[in-house]
Amino acid sequence: VQTCALPISDVSSPVTQSSPDCELAGVAAAECGAHSSAFELTVMDDQMRSFAERHDLSACQRLWRRWPAGLTPSSDTLAEMASAARCMVLTIADADFVLAMAERFGDVPLAEAALCAGSHLCSAAWLAAAGARLYAAGVPETPAHAVALAKAYGRERRPDLAVDLWQAQSAQHMEGGFDGSVSVLPAA
């Protein structure tokens, strides 16, 4: 993978030069148009991963605003984003950003990082809405999501809602709604 140290402002403009692969093959810049989007995605992906490795979620957010629709970051980049979200003190805006990325790309580790951050920063209502958004986007429900929501209910002094959640999760588990190898919540 060829890396390029373009500033973020340059990443958003269309690539008008030949990619290194095209140059090696002797393809002119005008004929390289088919490869420009792949080159641009590689540059943006490398840039996003670099920002995530440095735990600079603000820079990741700026680049995210320019991310081409329909294109997915590499699994390495998504893993770095999840790692950054778990390793640093986040703001609510950071949690919202990581949630949006998890929702758009259906990435489970990003979803878990967003919900973990949200469990410390946001209300139970935010966590419930975030979970609903993720599940609607195809992210599978995990026991960690239910535990984060139950903890938020406890923090908000709403044990009745935590018990309701436990009962719903237990019923879903008994009906086969979860993989049998996963223990959702402990039995009473």
Backbone bond lengths (Angstrom), bond angles and torsions (degrees), N, CA, C in turn:
res aa  C-N    CA-C-N  psi(-1)  N-CA   C-N-CA  omega(-1)  CA-C   N-CA-C  phi
1 V - - - 1.456 - - 1.514 108.92 -
2 Q 1.292 115.47 126.84 1.460 122.23 179.48 1.518 108.78 -82.51
3 T 1.306 118.15 129.15 1.462 120.52 177.65 1.512 109.32 -102.83
4 C 1.315 114.91 155.07 1.453 120.93 -178.79 1.516 107.44 -143.01
5 A 1.290 117.90 132.79 1.465 121.74 -177.90 1.516 110.44 -97.26
6 L 1.339 116.45 59.12 1.454 120.07 177.86 1.519 109.50 -81.19
7 P 1.317 118.51 141.71 1.455 119.51 172.41 1.533 108.81 -64.66
8 I 1.336 117.06 156.85 1.459 120.71 -177.49 1.518 111.49 -55.37
9 S 1.322 118.87 -40.16 1.454 120.20 -177.68 1.523 111.45 -61.74
10 D 1.331 118.08 -30.98 1.450 120.68 178.64 1.519 112.11 -76.49
11 V 1.311 117.53 -25.83 1.459 121.00 -177.89 1.518 110.70 -67.32
12 S 1.342 117.95 -32.69 1.452 120.60 -175.90 1.521 112.68 -75.54
13 S 1.314 118.66 -20.07 1.454 120.16 179.67 1.515 110.10 -83.68
14 P 1.343 117.51 149.75 1.450 119.46 -177.95 1.528 111.52 -62.32
15 V 1.299 115.12 148.27 1.456 121.13 179.28 1.520 107.95 -80.03
16 T 1.326 116.94 122.77 1.459 120.47 -178.65 1.514 111.97 -112.62
17 Q 1.314 116.48 1.28 1.447 119.43 179.58 1.516 109.26 -105.53
18 S 1.304 116.29 165.10 1.452 120.47 177.12 1.512 109.37 -72.02
19 S 1.321 115.04 145.03 1.456 118.72 173.61 1.522 107.45 -73.88
20 P 1.320 118.51 159.40 1.465 120.53 178.72 1.526 112.72 -56.72
21 D 1.353 116.96 -36.71 1.463 119.77 178.97 1.523 110.98 -64.67
22 C 1.331 116.62 -41.14 1.462 120.16 179.80 1.527 110.68 -67.35
23 E 1.335 116.31 -39.71 1.457 119.49 179.07 1.526 111.34 -62.34
24 L 1.341 116.08 -41.70 1.459 119.90 178.60 1.525 111.12 -63.99
25 A 1.341 116.74 -34.35 1.459 120.75 -179.19 1.517 112.17 -84.34
26 G 1.337 118.16 -3.33 1.461 121.71 179.92 1.516 113.79 77.89
27 V 1.329 118.09 23.53 1.455 121.99 179.64 1.526 108.46 -88.89
28 A 1.322 116.95 131.34 1.462 121.92 -178.96 1.524 110.17 -69.60
29 A 1.339 115.68 156.51 1.462 121.49 -178.86 1.526 111.47 -57.43
30 A 1.326 117.97 -37.93 1.457 121.33 -179.35 1.526 111.25 -65.49
31 E 1.327 117.53 -31.40 1.457 121.28 -179.76 1.520 111.91 -87.33
32 C 1.304 117.03 -5.94 1.455 121.83 -175.34 1.529 111.67 -87.80
33 G 1.329 118.30 3.39 1.462 121.88 -176.32 1.513 113.55 -53.62
34 A 1.317 117.88 -37.78 1.456 120.81 -179.22 1.517 111.38 -65.23
35 H 1.316 116.49 -27.94 1.454 120.03 -178.50 1.535 112.82 -91.26
36 S 1.335 117.67 -12.35 1.462 119.43 -173.30 1.516 112.65 -63.35
37 S 1.350 118.02 -38.19 1.460 118.11 -179.12 1.527 110.84 -67.57
38 A 1.336 116.93 -36.56 1.464 119.50 177.19 1.525 110.26 -66.85
39 F 1.331 116.71 -40.33 1.462 120.62 177.97 1.527 110.22 -64.36
40 E 1.340 116.07 -44.46 1.466 120.64 179.71 1.524 110.40 -61.65
41 L 1.342 117.60 -42.96 1.456 119.99 178.99 1.518 110.77 -63.59
42 T 1.330 117.61 -40.39 1.467 120.85 178.84 1.516 110.41 -61.44
43 V 1.325 116.16 -43.49 1.471 120.55 179.40 1.526 109.99 -63.89
44 M 1.328 116.50 -46.25 1.460 120.09 -179.20 1.530 111.07 -65.61
45 D 1.321 116.42 -39.61 1.457 120.34 179.48 1.529 110.52 -63.80
46 D 1.332 116.28 -45.25 1.468 120.26 177.76 1.527 111.02 -61.08
47 Q 1.328 115.79 -41.39 1.466 120.83 179.95 1.523 110.61 -64.48
48 M 1.344 116.66 -45.02 1.473 121.01 180.00 1.524 110.33 -62.73
49 R 1.321 117.13 -44.61 1.470 120.56 179.84 1.524 110.08 -62.69
50 S 1.331 117.20 -40.71 1.465 121.40 179.23 1.529 111.05 -61.74
51 F 1.333 116.39 -44.46 1.464 120.16 177.88 1.529 110.70 -62.85
52 A 1.329 116.44 -42.84 1.464 120.60 -179.36 1.524 111.12 -65.04
53 E 1.332 116.96 -39.35 1.471 120.13 178.05 1.517 111.41 -61.21
54 R 1.348 116.31 -32.28 1.471 121.06 178.12 1.528 111.88 -89.25
55 H 1.331 116.61 4.48 1.468 123.63 -179.52 1.526 111.60 59.71
56 D 1.322 117.04 34.94 1.461 122.54 179.64 1.527 109.02 -100.16
57 L 1.337 115.92 78.49 1.460 119.79 -178.18 1.519 112.63 -69.58
58 S 1.324 118.63 -23.21 1.470 120.35 176.19 1.524 110.20 -64.08
59 A 1.330 116.57 -43.99 1.469 120.20 177.39 1.524 110.29 -66.60
60 C 1.325 116.98 -37.77 1.473 120.19 176.95 1.526 110.30 -61.06
61 Q 1.326 116.90 -40.70 1.464 120.52 179.32 1.519 111.57 -64.30
62 R 1.324 117.18 -40.77 1.469 119.90 178.15 1.527 110.65 -63.01
63 L 1.311 117.33 -41.77 1.459 121.20 179.37 1.531 110.38 -70.06
64 W 1.306 117.04 -36.78 1.466 122.35 179.25 1.524 111.54 -57.63
65 R 1.321 116.59 -37.03 1.472 120.72 -179.79 1.527 111.55 -63.08
66 R 1.315 117.73 -21.36 1.465 122.44 -179.19 1.529 112.56 -103.70
67 W 1.336 116.82 2.13 1.457 120.48 -174.41 1.532 110.04 -66.29
68 P 1.332 118.09 130.19 1.471 120.71 -178.90 1.528 111.86 -65.11
69 A 1.325 115.84 135.57 1.460 120.89 178.21 1.526 109.32 -62.79
70 G 1.305 115.23 142.41 1.456 120.22 176.61 1.519 115.36 84.27
71 L 1.317 117.76 -6.05 1.463 120.26 179.13 1.528 109.58 -106.47
72 T 1.306 115.72 140.29 1.459 122.06 -175.95 1.516 110.64 -110.86
73 P 1.333 117.78 135.30 1.467 119.68 174.76 1.530 110.07 -64.38
74 S 1.303 115.99 161.31 1.462 120.40 178.17 1.523 109.78 -65.53
75 S 1.321 115.50 159.41 1.467 119.90 178.65 1.531 110.46 -63.19
76 D 1.335 117.30 -32.24 1.467 120.47 177.17 1.531 111.13 -64.07
77 T 1.324 116.60 -40.73 1.459 120.61 179.73 1.524 110.36 -66.93
78 L 1.331 117.14 -44.17 1.468 119.91 178.39 1.522 110.92 -62.42
79 A 1.334 117.08 -38.64 1.471 120.58 177.99 1.527 110.86 -65.19
80 E 1.335 117.56 -40.82 1.476 120.34 177.20 1.521 111.39 -64.12
81 M 1.350 116.58 -38.02 1.467 119.94 178.16 1.534 110.17 -63.03
82 A 1.322 116.38 -45.03 1.466 120.02 179.26 1.524 110.57 -63.26
83 S 1.325 116.62 -41.58 1.461 120.79 178.82 1.526 111.03 -62.92
84 A 1.324 116.41 -43.68 1.466 120.54 179.13 1.529 110.48 -62.05
85 A 1.332 116.11 -41.18 1.462 119.71 -178.93 1.524 111.69 -66.14
86 R 1.327 116.88 -30.38 1.468 119.91 179.57 1.523 112.10 -81.86
87 C 1.326 117.51 -26.95 1.465 121.56 -171.09 1.514 114.50 -91.72
88 M 1.300 118.28 -10.47 1.460 118.20 -173.28 1.520 111.06 -124.58
89 V 1.306 114.52 164.21 1.450 121.09 175.09 1.526 106.29 -79.59
90 L 1.316 115.52 118.92 1.455 120.42 -175.80 1.518 111.31 -100.91
91 T 1.310 114.14 160.21 1.457 121.30 170.65 1.531 107.16 -100.45
92 I 1.311 116.55 172.27 1.462 119.87 176.53 1.525 109.45 -62.72
93 A 1.320 117.51 -37.46 1.470 120.47 177.72 1.531 110.80 -62.31
94 D 1.334 117.47 -38.37 1.465 120.82 176.87 1.529 110.50 -64.04
95 A 1.332 116.45 -43.87 1.468 120.26 179.13 1.526 110.37 -61.74
96 D 1.330 117.06 -41.85 1.466 121.14 177.55 1.533 110.87 -62.89
97 F 1.319 116.66 -40.78 1.463 121.44 179.58 1.530 111.19 -64.08
98 V 1.327 116.81 -47.41 1.466 120.50 -179.71 1.530 109.55 -64.97
99 L 1.332 116.98 -37.58 1.459 120.82 176.18 1.531 110.63 -61.99
100 A 1.328 117.59 -44.64 1.473 120.98 179.50 1.523 111.22 -61.70
101 M 1.325 117.31 -40.15 1.466 120.05 178.02 1.523 110.64 -66.24
102 A 1.328 117.12 -43.73 1.465 120.57 179.40 1.525 110.70 -62.09
103 E 1.323 115.63 -40.78 1.462 120.52 179.65 1.526 110.99 -65.58
104 R 1.314 116.97 -45.43 1.473 120.90 -177.21 1.523 112.23 -66.58
105 F 1.336 117.19 -39.55 1.455 120.20 -173.79 1.520 113.57 -104.27
106 G 1.342 117.75 -2.33 1.458 120.90 177.87 1.515 113.75 62.84
107 D 1.318 116.14 34.03 1.461 120.91 -175.40 1.529 110.85 -92.24
108 V 1.337 116.76 118.27 1.467 121.77 -176.64 1.533 112.33 -64.86
109 P 1.353 120.34 -48.29 1.473 118.40 178.83 1.535 113.36 -59.87
110 L 1.329 117.66 -36.89 1.470 120.02 175.89 1.529 110.22 -66.11
111 A 1.324 116.34 -40.86 1.467 120.07 178.65 1.523 110.24 -60.52
112 E 1.325 116.46 -44.96 1.461 119.88 179.92 1.527 111.47 -64.86
113 A 1.337 116.76 -38.49 1.469 119.75 177.67 1.524 110.88 -65.34
114 A 1.336 116.83 -40.50 1.467 120.53 179.15 1.521 110.96 -64.63
115 L 1.328 116.48 -45.28 1.459 119.56 -179.75 1.525 111.88 -68.78
116 C 1.317 116.99 -34.57 1.466 120.44 176.03 1.533 110.11 -63.47
117 A 1.327 116.17 -47.33 1.469 119.84 177.88 1.521 110.07 -62.81
118 G 1.331 116.16 -43.75 1.459 120.47 179.29 1.510 112.87 -62.30
119 S 1.339 116.30 -31.85 1.465 118.84 -179.71 1.525 112.08 -67.38
120 H 1.324 116.89 -23.61 1.466 120.89 178.42 1.526 112.55 -93.10
121 L 1.325 116.47 -26.70 1.459 120.79 -171.46 1.520 115.19 -107.90
122 C 1.325 116.24 -27.94 1.457 119.99 -167.98 1.522 111.26 -117.37
123 S 1.307 114.41 172.95 1.461 120.52 -179.37 1.523 110.65 -80.37
124 A 1.326 114.75 168.18 1.464 120.24 175.46 1.522 110.45 -62.48
125 A 1.318 116.43 -33.98 1.471 119.66 177.74 1.535 110.65 -62.06
126 W 1.346 117.26 -40.75 1.468 120.49 177.12 1.524 109.78 -62.23
127 L 1.348 116.60 -44.73 1.461 120.32 -179.47 1.523 111.93 -62.73
128 A 1.326 117.32 -42.40 1.462 120.53 179.48 1.525 110.54 -64.32
129 A 1.333 116.86 -43.18 1.467 120.67 178.73 1.526 110.56 -66.63
130 A 1.328 117.40 -40.03 1.465 121.23 178.88 1.526 110.33 -63.15
131 G 1.327 116.22 -44.33 1.461 119.89 177.64 1.521 111.28 -60.05
132 A 1.333 116.88 -44.52 1.468 120.59 179.33 1.532 111.29 -60.83
133 R 1.333 116.63 -41.63 1.474 120.20 177.79 1.523 111.34 -62.27
134 L 1.336 115.84 -43.68 1.461 120.19 -178.37 1.526 111.00 -65.62
135 Y 1.331 117.03 -44.60 1.463 119.88 -178.44 1.522 110.35 -66.17
136 A 1.338 117.38 -37.02 1.473 120.74 177.16 1.530 111.06 -64.52
137 A 1.341 115.97 -28.78 1.470 120.49 179.62 1.527 111.89 -85.31
138 G 1.334 117.14 -0.10 1.458 120.04 176.98 1.514 115.68 96.93
139 V 1.325 117.39 4.48 1.468 119.90 175.84 1.522 107.11 -75.29
140 P 1.324 118.09 126.09 1.465 119.18 -178.25 1.529 112.03 -68.42
141 E 1.314 114.24 144.99 1.461 120.69 177.44 1.527 108.56 -73.25
142 T 1.332 116.32 136.36 1.462 120.28 178.17 1.525 109.09 -123.45
143 P 1.315 116.79 160.15 1.469 119.68 177.40 1.531 112.70 -58.40
144 A 1.327 117.11 -32.85 1.471 120.10 179.81 1.524 111.34 -60.06
145 H 1.331 117.14 -34.30 1.465 120.34 179.09 1.525 110.10 -64.50
146 A 1.333 116.80 -45.97 1.462 121.02 -179.15 1.529 110.68 -65.25
147 V 1.319 117.02 -39.49 1.464 120.66 -179.85 1.531 109.99 -64.87
148 A 1.322 117.65 -42.12 1.475 120.85 178.50 1.520 110.46 -61.30
149 L 1.329 116.51 -42.25 1.461 119.95 179.42 1.529 110.87 -67.67
150 A 1.321 117.83 -41.03 1.467 121.15 178.37 1.529 110.66 -62.19
151 K 1.328 117.28 -41.10 1.469 120.69 177.35 1.530 111.06 -62.89
152 A 1.327 116.10 -39.83 1.471 119.49 179.19 1.522 110.23 -65.03
153 Y 1.319 117.10 -40.76 1.475 119.58 175.97 1.521 110.48 -60.54
154 G 1.317 116.99 -41.95 1.457 120.41 178.19 1.517 112.11 -63.68
155 R 1.330 116.20 -42.28 1.467 120.94 179.36 1.529 110.97 -62.60
156 E 1.340 115.94 -33.03 1.464 120.42 -179.86 1.527 112.38 -89.62
157 R 1.337 115.17 11.10 1.453 122.42 178.13 1.530 111.25 58.58
158 R 1.329 114.51 45.77 1.472 121.08 177.45 1.523 109.70 -124.57
159 P 1.347 116.99 64.14 1.470 118.81 -179.42 1.524 112.67 -61.97
160 D 1.342 117.19 -25.36 1.459 119.73 178.33 1.534 111.08 -61.87
161 L 1.342 116.36 -39.19 1.459 119.95 179.13 1.529 110.92 -72.77
162 A 1.325 117.37 -34.24 1.468 120.82 176.43 1.522 110.18 -64.32
163 V 1.322 117.27 -41.10 1.469 121.19 178.45 1.525 109.97 -67.11
164 D 1.338 117.20 -41.97 1.474 120.43 177.06 1.530 110.74 -59.38
165 L 1.316 116.44 -42.41 1.460 121.17 178.33 1.524 110.30 -62.88
166 W 1.333 116.53 -46.33 1.459 120.63 179.75 1.528 110.44 -59.43
167 Q 1.338 117.54 -43.54 1.459 120.82 179.87 1.532 111.11 -63.95
168 A 1.320 116.68 -43.37 1.472 120.40 179.17 1.526 111.08 -64.19
169 Q 1.324 116.33 -42.18 1.464 119.92 179.97 1.525 110.46 -67.73
170 S 1.332 117.87 -39.95 1.464 121.47 178.70 1.520 110.70 -64.44
171 A 1.336 116.99 -42.53 1.469 120.86 178.56 1.521 110.26 -63.96
172 Q 1.319 117.10 -41.97 1.462 120.90 178.87 1.524 110.31 -63.66
173 H 1.316 116.36 -39.45 1.464 120.82 179.03 1.528 110.30 -65.71
174 M 1.314 116.86 -42.10 1.467 121.03 -179.61 1.521 111.82 -66.90
175 E 1.335 117.09 -31.48 1.461 121.53 178.99 1.521 112.15 -81.88
176 G 1.322 117.25 -1.40 1.460 120.37 178.82 1.514 113.79 86.72
177 G 1.330 116.84 21.15 1.456 120.72 -179.75 1.515 113.64 -72.89
178 F 1.312 117.33 -16.13 1.452 121.65 179.35 1.515 108.95 -120.55
179 D 1.299 116.77 160.44 1.458 123.20 173.74 1.528 107.56 -59.15
180 G 1.314 118.08 130.36 1.458 122.34 -176.49 1.520 113.90 -60.02
181 S 1.335 117.77 -18.71 1.459 119.97 -179.07 1.518 112.59 -81.28
182 V 1.333 116.11 -7.57 1.454 120.44 -176.15 1.521 109.58 -103.77
183 S 1.312 116.94 128.60 1.454 121.74 174.35 1.514 108.18 -92.60
184 V 1.334 116.97 111.85 1.447 120.97 -173.66 1.514 111.41 -71.99
185 L 1.291 116.84 -68.03 1.458 122.03 177.61 1.528 106.84 -136.98
186 P 1.317 118.02 150.75 1.465 119.13 -178.00 1.522 111.35 -64.12
187 A 1.316 116.01 148.23 1.463 121.35 177.47 1.521 109.38 -71.33
188 A 1.316 115.05 156.62 1.472 120.25 -179.46 1.506 111.29 -73.24
